[in-house]
Amino acid sequence: MAELKMEDYSYEVEDELNSETHFYSEAFHEPERPDVVVVPLSPKHRLKRISRLERLIAGVLLVAVIGLSLLMIHLRTSITQMEHEISIIEGQTAVNKSEILRLEQSKAELSKSERIREIAEKQGLSIQSGNLRKVK
């Protein structure tokens, strides 16, 4: 009545390893990679994609910037040179004014009537007071 049934319980290691690797491969799924790899363009290839009008505009802008900077340098140099010349002229004017003042003082001292009288008496001349005038 009670019969013992024999069943084959075989244990395969390969199936278990495959199932474990399948589990890990699902958990760490690698992203799909595109078939075509896009390599960044070199500067030479990028320039080929720029139109002639864009190149012309860039060239004109570059020339304009360089021209304006040279013009600014020239103007600054001219302004500095003019300021230097003005300061030299102002210095000469100040020297000339002081010389004029010194000469006017000397003229005033030399044209005094007392001095003229002393010189005339040393030379043997006689001075009449009525004929003596102040020289201006």
Backbone as ProteinMPNN parsed JSONL, in Angstrom:
{"seq_chain_A": "MAELKMEDYSYEVEDELNSETHFYSEAFHEPERPDVVVVPLSPKHRLKRISRLERLIAGVLLVAVIGLSLLMIHLRTSITQMEHEISIIEGQTAVNKSEILRLEQSKAELSKSERIREIAEKQGLSIQSGNLRKVK", "coords_chain_A": {"N_chain_A": [[0.762, -1.13, 0.0], [1.578, 1.236, 0.723], [3.6, 2.629, -1.266], [6.8, 3.444, -2.172], [7.811, 6.108, -3.946], [10.192, 6.864, -6.261], [11.738, 9.614, -7.088], [13.505, 11.63, -9.322], [15.575, 13.903, -8.145], [17.459, 16.1, -9.264], [20.212, 18.253, -9.049], [21.254, 21.069, -10.574], [24.019, 23.011, -11.146], [24.675, 24.854, -13.047], [22.279, 25.956, -13.998], [21.476, 27.44, -11.828], [23.564, 29.325, -11.596], [23.251, 30.677, -13.99], [20.782, 31.817, -13.555], [21.386, 33.514, -11.448], [23.253, 35.286, -12.612], [21.576, 36.33, -14.515], [19.81, 37.694, -12.868], [21.536, 39.644, -11.752], [22.297, 40.951, -14.088], [19.92, 42.129, -14.842], [19.56, 43.901, -12.765], [21.753, 45.629, -13.01], [21.572, 47.049, -15.546], [22.995, 47.733, -18.572], [23.289, 50.763, -20.382], [21.94, 51.328, -23.622], [23.952, 51.62, -26.421], [24.649, 53.954, -29.02], [24.727, 53.134, -32.497], [26.272, 54.661, -34.185], [29.045, 56.611, -33.636], [29.534, 59.891, -32.739], [31.97, 62.064, -33.589], [33.542, 64.93, -32.306], [33.767, 67.922, -34.24], [36.667, 69.13, -35.844], [38.418, 72.298, -35.574], [38.923, 73.137, -38.19], [36.963, 71.889, -39.724], [34.734, 73.053, -38.594], [34.997, 75.674, -39.446], [34.436, 75.373, -42.104], [31.732, 75.143, -42.067], [30.872, 77.684, -41.555], [29.401, 80.456, -43.072], [30.206, 82.462, -45.988], [29.406, 85.103, -45.72], [29.24, 85.393, -42.948], [31.935, 85.077, -42.316], [32.96, 87.326, -43.627], [31.717, 89.407, -42.192], [32.826, 88.961, -39.641], [35.52, 89.416, -40.232], [35.452, 92.122, -41.012], [34.604, 93.296, -38.618], [36.794, 92.642, -36.977], [38.88, 94.062, -38.238], [37.844, 96.644, -37.887], [37.876, 96.898, -35.08], [40.634, 96.715, -34.554], [41.483, 98.948, -36.047], [40.116, 101.048, -34.709], [41.327, 100.862, -32.183], [43.986, 101.51, -32.797], [43.564, 104.134, -33.693], [42.67, 105.335, -31.319], [44.992, 105.119, -29.761], [46.699, 106.765, -31.248], [45.346, 109.252, -31.023], [45.484, 109.634, -28.225], [48.242, 109.867, -27.907], [48.72, 112.208, -29.381], [47.245, 114.071, -27.876], [48.633, 114.0, -25.445], [51.118, 114.949, -26.283], [50.42, 117.563, -27.095], [49.592, 118.608, -24.612], [52.03, 118.578, -23.282], [53.5, 120.441, -24.833], [51.953, 122.734, -24.329], [52.391, 123.046, -21.579], [55.126, 123.643, -21.619], [55.093, 126.1, -23.004], [53.568, 127.627, -21.194], [55.36, 127.681, -19.056], [57.472, 129.15, -20.214], [56.128, 131.557, -20.587], [55.661, 132.336, -17.938], [58.317, 132.744, -17.109], [59.0, 134.835, -18.846], [57.216, 136.842, -17.972], [58.152, 137.318, -15.388], [60.656, 138.325, -16.057], [59.916, 140.624, -17.478], [58.731, 142.109, -15.407], [60.986, 142.5, -13.774], [62.581, 144.047, -15.514], [60.948, 146.311, -15.781], [61.022, 147.336, -13.195], [63.721, 147.919, -13.049], [63.885, 149.901, -15.024], [62.291, 151.87, -13.853], [63.883, 152.544, -11.674], [66.158, 153.521, -12.993], [65.179, 155.74, -14.31], [64.681, 157.722, -12.467], [64.567, 161.09, -11.331], [66.467, 162.106, -9.573], [68.634, 160.394, -9.904], [69.327, 160.934, -12.536], [70.12, 163.591, -12.262], [72.38, 163.335, -10.593], [74.132, 161.94, -12.271], [74.431, 163.791, -14.319], [75.705, 165.888, -12.961], [78.127, 164.691, -12.312], [79.225, 164.514, -14.81], [79.699, 167.108, -15.327], [77.691, 168.833, -16.084], [75.162, 171.302, -15.887], [72.048, 171.44, -14.277], [68.872, 172.584, -14.912], [66.095, 173.051, -12.959], [63.525, 173.487, -13.921], [63.541, 172.526, -16.481], [63.75, 169.837, -16.204], [62.28, 166.715, -16.6], [60.146, 163.908, -15.905], [60.746, 160.791, -17.224], [58.735, 158.597, -19.003]], "CA_chain_A": [[0.0, 0.0, 0.0], [2.413, 2.404, 0.654], [4.726, 2.429, -2.145], [7.766, 4.524, -2.174], [8.085, 6.517, -5.312], [11.517, 7.44, -6.424], [11.78, 10.704, -8.076], [14.867, 12.127, -9.546], [15.802, 15.31, -7.805], [18.838, 16.449, -9.627], [20.562, 19.654, -8.761], [22.197, 21.538, -11.583], [24.692, 24.237, -10.726], [24.694, 25.777, -14.163], [21.025, 26.701, -14.062], [21.453, 28.428, -10.738], [24.508, 30.383, -11.947], [22.631, 31.457, -15.052], [19.708, 32.627, -12.986], [22.008, 34.59, -10.67], [23.803, 36.277, -13.535], [20.428, 36.991, -15.117], [19.319, 38.634, -11.86], [22.478, 40.764, -11.69], [22.292, 41.692, -15.343], [18.727, 42.969, -14.843], [19.744, 44.977, -11.796], [22.746, 46.555, -13.554], [21.335, 47.053, -16.977], [23.852, 48.671, -19.277], [22.518, 51.547, -21.357], [22.183, 50.987, -25.018], [24.876, 52.552, -27.063], [24.268, 54.158, -30.421], [25.554, 52.437, -33.481], [27.174, 55.617, -34.799], [29.72, 57.461, -32.662], [29.734, 61.213, -33.312], [33.247, 62.643, -33.186], [33.45, 66.388, -32.438], [34.432, 68.446, -35.424], [37.873, 69.912, -35.615], [38.181, 73.699, -35.966], [38.938, 73.288, -39.638], [35.646, 71.495, -40.223], [33.757, 74.052, -38.126], [35.107, 76.837, -40.311], [33.786, 75.082, -43.376], [30.3, 75.303, -41.911], [30.573, 79.113, -41.444], [29.163, 80.983, -44.414], [31.118, 83.534, -46.413], [28.915, 86.355, -45.151], [29.665, 85.43, -41.549], [33.385, 85.325, -42.327], [33.152, 88.717, -44.014], [31.316, 90.245, -41.051], [33.839, 88.785, -38.6], [36.732, 90.097, -40.695], [35.225, 93.574, -40.943], [34.598, 93.663, -37.201], [38.16, 92.545, -36.485], [39.616, 95.203, -38.787], [37.319, 97.845, -37.242], [38.377, 96.956, -33.698], [42.062, 97.043, -34.618], [41.587, 100.331, -36.505], [39.706, 101.957, -33.63], [42.333, 100.861, -31.119], [45.121, 102.3, -33.283], [43.141, 105.53, -33.694], [42.664, 105.792, -29.928], [46.394, 105.272, -29.344], [47.213, 107.955, -31.934], [44.741, 110.429, -30.409], [46.05, 109.787, -26.886], [49.61, 110.355, -28.073], [48.629, 113.608, -29.818], [46.783, 114.877, -26.739], [49.741, 114.083, -24.489], [52.136, 115.822, -26.871], [49.91, 118.931, -27.013], [49.655, 119.029, -23.215], [53.441, 118.85, -22.981], [53.855, 121.713, -25.474], [51.262, 123.801, -23.597], [53.093, 123.277, -20.308], [56.392, 124.332, -21.936], [54.765, 127.492, -23.343], [53.179, 128.293, -19.948], [56.601, 127.917, -18.305], [58.178, 130.269, -20.86], [55.347, 132.76, -20.309], [55.936, 132.725, -16.55], [59.677, 133.286, -17.076], [58.965, 136.135, -19.527], [56.521, 137.81, -17.109], [59.068, 137.726, -14.309], [61.691, 139.164, -16.684], [59.279, 141.921, -17.76], [58.601, 142.8, -14.127], [62.331, 142.915, -13.361], [63.012, 145.136, -16.387], [60.17, 147.514, -15.45], [61.578, 147.869, -11.948], [65.026, 148.515, -13.382], [63.593, 151.134, -15.766], [61.796, 152.855, -12.889], [65.033, 153.012, -10.89], [67.069, 154.288, -13.844], [64.578, 156.98, -14.806], [64.423, 158.674, -11.39], [65.179, 162.4, -11.608], [67.644, 162.262, -8.712], [69.736, 159.669, -10.523], [69.729, 161.692, -13.73], [70.827, 164.792, -11.767], [73.696, 162.912, -10.109], [74.959, 161.604, -13.428], [74.715, 165.046, -15.03], [76.688, 166.653, -12.19], [79.411, 164.002, -12.439], [79.71, 164.8, -16.147], [79.983, 168.533, -15.401], [76.565, 169.547, -16.645], [74.302, 171.964, -14.916], [70.658, 171.059, -14.517], [67.867, 173.556, -14.521], [64.981, 172.294, -12.402], [62.342, 173.685, -14.741], [63.646, 171.741, -17.715], [63.837, 168.418, -15.855], [61.009, 166.003, -16.655], [60.206, 162.496, -15.61], [60.579, 160.007, -18.434], [57.833, 157.459, -18.786]], "C_chain_A": [[0.833, 1.236, 0.0], [3.615, 2.074, -0.205], [5.62, 3.664, -2.104], [8.066, 4.865, -3.623], [9.451, 7.2, -5.331], [11.443, 8.525, -7.5], [13.215, 11.203, -8.182], [14.924, 13.621, -9.245], [17.253, 15.639, -8.119], [19.049, 17.96, -9.426], [21.606, 20.084, -9.765], [22.741, 22.915, -11.18], [24.623, 25.272, -11.839], [23.418, 26.592, -14.238], [20.981, 27.78, -12.993], [22.392, 29.586, -11.039], [23.92, 31.267, -13.039], [21.532, 32.343, -14.505], [20.266, 33.773, -12.153], [22.575, 35.666, -11.588], [22.682, 37.022, -14.237], [19.851, 38.032, -14.151], [20.212, 39.867, -11.787], [22.469, 41.585, -12.971], [21.048, 42.564, -15.45], [18.897, 44.147, -13.895], [20.709, 46.039, -12.334], [22.663, 46.547, -15.06], [22.217, 48.122, -17.62], [23.019, 49.451, -20.275], [22.891, 51.141, -22.773], [23.057, 52.056, -25.637], [24.478, 52.729, -28.52], [25.237, 53.434, -31.345], [26.603, 53.363, -34.072], [27.754, 56.498, -33.698], [30.007, 58.799, -33.341], [31.016, 61.8, -32.728], [33.12, 64.151, -33.327], [34.27, 66.876, -33.624], [35.672, 69.225, -35.034], [37.599, 71.356, -36.038], [38.153, 73.915, -37.475], [37.57, 72.943, -40.223], [34.572, 72.481, -39.775], [33.79, 75.285, -39.018], [34.453, 76.6, -41.667], [32.289, 75.291, -43.277], [29.912, 76.772, -41.783], [30.438, 79.679, -42.856], [30.143, 82.119, -44.719], [30.701, 84.876, -45.83], [29.337, 86.483, -43.69], [31.158, 85.69, -41.437], [33.678, 86.779, -42.658], [32.823, 89.654, -42.857], [32.353, 90.152, -39.942], [35.132, 89.503, -38.982], [36.604, 91.607, -40.601], [35.238, 94.04, -39.495], [36.005, 93.635, -36.617], [38.992, 93.727, -36.965], [39.147, 96.502, -38.124], [37.84, 97.983, -35.819], [39.856, 97.323, -33.685], [42.25, 98.491, -35.051], [41.209, 101.323, -35.423], [40.733, 101.994, -32.5], [43.568, 101.647, -31.544], [44.789, 103.79, -33.307], [43.155, 106.106, -32.287], [44.086, 106.011, -29.418], [46.981, 106.531, -29.968], [46.656, 109.229, -31.292], [45.314, 110.69, -29.026], [47.469, 110.346, -26.96], [49.602, 111.823, -28.474], [48.212, 114.514, -28.663], [47.9, 115.059, -25.73], [50.827, 115.019, -25.003], [51.689, 117.287, -26.796], [49.954, 119.458, -25.583], [51.081, 119.354, -22.808], [53.877, 120.189, -23.582], [53.199, 122.889, -24.759], [51.974, 124.093, -22.289], [54.432, 123.969, -20.531], [56.131, 125.806, -22.221], [54.352, 128.259, -22.091], [54.399, 128.593, -19.082], [57.379, 129.087, -18.886], [57.451, 131.581, -20.598], [55.611, 133.256, -18.888], [57.328, 133.337, -16.431], [59.698, 134.676, -17.715], [58.272, 137.194, -18.674], [57.426, 138.274, -15.977], [60.184, 138.612, -14.857], [61.142, 140.557, -17.003], [59.154, 142.735, -16.481], [59.952, 143.311, -13.632], [62.815, 144.094, -14.197], [62.243, 146.428, -16.102], [60.673, 148.141, -14.151], [62.918, 148.543, -12.203], [64.831, 149.829, -14.114], [63.13, 152.226, -14.811], [62.951, 153.409, -12.06], [65.948, 153.888, -11.72], [66.469, 155.619, -14.276], [64.214, 157.955, -13.681], [65.182, 159.973, -11.666], [66.415, 162.627, -10.756], [68.852, 161.581, -9.332], [70.246, 160.419, -11.743], [70.526, 162.94, -13.314], [72.23, 164.421, -11.302], [74.626, 162.611, -11.274], [75.343, 162.881, -14.179], [75.762, 165.859, -14.278], [78.055, 166.002, -12.273], [80.038, 164.298, -13.804], [80.025, 166.289, -16.329], [78.858, 169.332, -16.019], [75.792, 170.219, -15.53], [72.859, 171.669, -15.289], [69.778, 172.19, -14.03], [66.626, 172.783, -14.105], [63.719, 172.415, -13.266], [62.358, 172.833, -15.995], [63.654, 170.213, -17.444], [62.447, 167.79, -15.854], [61.235, 164.53, -16.318], [59.89, 161.718, -16.901], [59.707, 158.803, -18.115], [58.03, 156.41, -19.815]], "O_chain_A": [[0.637, 2.157, -0.793], [4.505, 1.311, 0.171], [5.143, 4.794, -2.007], [8.511, 4.027, -4.407], [9.767, 8.022, -4.471], [11.112, 8.282, -8.66], [13.993, 11.177, -7.228], [14.401, 14.46, -9.979], [18.144, 15.455, -7.29], [18.152, 18.78, -9.622], [22.708, 19.537, -9.806], [21.983, 23.847, -10.911], [24.52, 26.467, -11.561], [23.463, 27.791, -14.511], [20.506, 28.89, -13.229], [22.045, 30.734, -10.76], [24.084, 32.486, -13.002], [21.369, 33.484, -14.937], [19.706, 34.87, -12.14], [22.376, 36.854, -11.335], [22.812, 38.211, -14.526], [19.452, 39.119, -14.569], [19.722, 40.996, -11.763], [22.622, 42.806, -12.922], [21.092, 43.624, -16.075], [18.438, 45.254, -14.179], [20.488, 47.232, -12.124], [23.575, 46.093, -15.752], [22.17, 49.289, -17.231], [22.148, 48.89, -20.939], [23.998, 50.682, -23.055], [22.89, 53.249, -25.383], [24.03, 51.788, -29.175], [26.39, 53.171, -31.006], [27.697, 52.921, -34.423], [27.003, 57.072, -32.908], [30.647, 58.841, -34.392], [31.124, 62.004, -31.519], [32.642, 64.627, -34.357], [35.315, 66.319, -33.96], [35.7, 69.897, -34.003], [36.65, 71.612, -36.779], [37.434, 74.784, -37.971], [37.08, 73.634, -41.116], [33.605, 72.717, -40.499], [32.751, 75.874, -39.314], [33.973, 77.54, -42.301], [31.636, 75.584, -44.279], [28.728, 77.093, -41.891], [31.267, 79.409, -43.725], [30.809, 82.652, -43.831], [31.552, 85.696, -45.485], [29.744, 87.558, -43.249], [31.599, 86.438, -40.565], [34.546, 87.397, -42.042], [33.573, 90.59, -42.58], [32.721, 91.172, -39.36], [35.766, 90.13, -38.133], [37.529, 92.291, -40.165], [35.826, 95.075, -39.183], [36.367, 94.518, -35.84], [39.727, 94.328, -36.182], [39.968, 97.372, -37.831], [38.208, 99.081, -35.4], [40.28, 98.158, -32.885], [43.087, 99.197, -34.487], [41.895, 102.327, -35.23], [40.978, 103.054, -31.924], [44.14, 102.378, -30.735], [45.637, 104.619, -32.977], [43.599, 107.235, -32.08], [44.35, 106.988, -28.718], [47.683, 107.287, -29.296], [47.401, 110.177, -31.046], [45.601, 111.836, -28.682], [47.845, 111.203, -26.16], [50.399, 112.606, -27.957], [48.763, 115.601, -28.493], [48.094, 116.158, -25.212], [51.392, 115.797, -24.234], [52.494, 118.159, -26.47], [50.31, 120.614, -25.356], [51.313, 120.307, -22.065], [54.547, 120.979, -22.918], [53.825, 123.937, -24.598], [52.146, 125.255, -21.922], [54.836, 124.799, -19.717], [56.862, 126.669, -21.737], [54.735, 129.418, -21.927], [54.464, 129.644, -18.445], [57.89, 129.925, -18.142], [58.094, 132.613, -20.407], [55.767, 134.457, -18.664], [57.508, 134.336, -15.735], [60.337, 135.591, -17.193], [58.71, 138.344, -18.661], [57.47, 139.458, -15.643], [60.61, 139.552, -14.186], [61.837, 141.556, -16.815], [59.443, 143.931, -16.479], [60.048, 144.431, -13.129], [63.394, 145.038, -13.66], [62.813, 147.516, -16.171], [60.735, 149.366, -14.04], [63.213, 149.601, -11.647], [65.553, 150.788, -13.844], [63.533, 153.381, -14.945], [62.995, 154.606, -11.775], [66.465, 154.889, -11.225], [67.217, 156.548, -14.581], [63.499, 158.926, -13.928], [66.304, 159.95, -12.172], [67.341, 163.302, -11.206], [69.96, 162.114, -9.296], [71.454, 160.527, -11.956], [71.508, 163.289, -13.969], [73.181, 165.144, -11.601], [75.794, 162.998, -11.25], [76.482, 163.015, -14.625], [76.629, 166.465, -14.907], [79.062, 166.709, -12.303], [81.263, 164.326, -13.927], [80.556, 166.688, -17.365], [79.097, 170.459, -16.451], [75.775, 169.76, -14.388], [72.497, 171.651, -16.465], [69.911, 172.682, -12.909], [66.159, 171.929, -14.858], [62.925, 171.476, -13.309], [61.305, 172.46, -16.512], [63.572, 169.415, -18.377], [61.541, 168.282, -15.182], [62.339, 163.996, -16.429], [58.886, 161.973, -17.566], [59.9, 158.1, -17.123], [57.354, 155.382, -19.785]]}, "name": "protein", "num_of_chains": 1, "seq": "MAELKMEDYSYEVEDELNSETHFYSEAFHEPERPDVVVVPLSPKHRLKRISRLERLIAGVLLVAVIGLSLLMIHLRTSITQMEHEISIIEGQTAVNKSEILRLEQSKAELSKSERIREIAEKQGLSIQSGNLRKVK"}
